[in-house]
Amino acid sequence: MAALRFELEPGCPDSGARAGKMITDHGEIQTPIFMPVGTAGSVKTVPQQVLKEEVEARIILGNTYHLYLRPGLEVLEAAGGLHRFMGWDRPILTDSGGYQVFSLSGTRKIQEEGVVFQSHIDGSRHLFSPEKVMDIQRIIGGDIIMAFDECPPYPSEYAYAEKSMHLTHRWLDRCFSHFNSTDDKYGYTQNLFPIVQGSVYSDLRKASCAYVSGKDAVGNAIGGLSVGEPEQQLYDICEACCTDLPVQKPRYLMGVGTPWNILECIDRGVDMFDCVMPTRNGRNAMLFTSKGVINIDNKKWEKDFSPIDEGTDSAWSHYYSKAYLRHLVKSKEVLGLTIASVHNLAFYLQLVREARVHIIRGDFRGWKREQVEILQTRL
């Protein structure tokens, strides 16, 4: 067992973009990387074998809030952790559940001890404290586990954002104290990442980066973005945080985003991403392709028998036609949701692999500019 290691390739001369390699006890991850979101121990509609062989996912994300409520810690511990429970032998990152809890604005109460909330399943009341969230994530069994934080809404007044940031920092101290006093489970190393907060205020972000960096964790995360702020503000905050966070540690931007968001944030120094967008939007008929964005529900695709996207490596994107996928979507066939989700995930993973190639080659920024223009096109 060994703590997560991160190795960087030589830098890209005209960009903040980095190509690296993370080594965990469940395998190696080349960065930049996109992590499919497996909220309840499942990436919706996509079997694990397809995630590995077709999507080529190297790491996935599990959600602490949802897994805690169902199937529950007793089942997960009896199974030997989430890896064994779901049949996944590659790395898993677990979020802290903070974002889900705070999105339950009508049924939760934030206090110094933690957050009291009501289950969306049965209305039962629960407390998430920093200590309890560390214990829960130990039992779930993530290779990377996240600190418990408050994600302030957008927009937030400066005073609220500052108060929220300091609460996140106090909770972070408690997370590290409890994490360091407990043992890894299931025979492999679990790694704790702290989270930078501060809303859209540059001085708060700078202060939070300094506080987080002081923990000397094996990796760091940037939270509280892609919650409604303008895209340029997202990029500016992302760039400032990457400037202030340690160079030799992986940087994880939480919950971002579109393909063009990802390329822009890679350019600014981010290594890791997750987002529900490829699967959620896929289930709602939006496809991200090498030529732009498609709404497969539109009548214009009714007799288009060309492949979904010949520019995506996935065999599924070549095998099925736009017309067939549209038929499945219109007919509300579950297979349509699976095909759309697999295509979008395969596209995202291919995009970050290609970004890595161009970073190493040294021509990332020019390639990125061309790609962003194409990717934003509505077909």
Secondary structure by P-SEA (a helix, b strand, c coil): cccbbbbbcccccccccccbbbbcccccccccbbbbbbcccccccccccccccccccccbbbbaaaaaaaccaaaaaaacccccccccccbbbbccaaaaaaaccccccccccbbbbbbcccbbbbbbcaaaaaaaaaaacccbbbcccccccccccaaaaaaaaaaaaaaaaaaaaaaaaccccccbbbbbbbbbbccccaaaaaaaaaaaaaacccbbbbccccccccaaaaaaaaaaaaaaccccbbbbbcccccaaaaaaaaaacccccccaaaaaaaaaccccccccccccccccccccccccccccccaaaaaccaaaaaaaaaaccaaaaaaaaaaaaaaaaaaaaaaaaaaaacaaaaaaaaaaaaaaccc
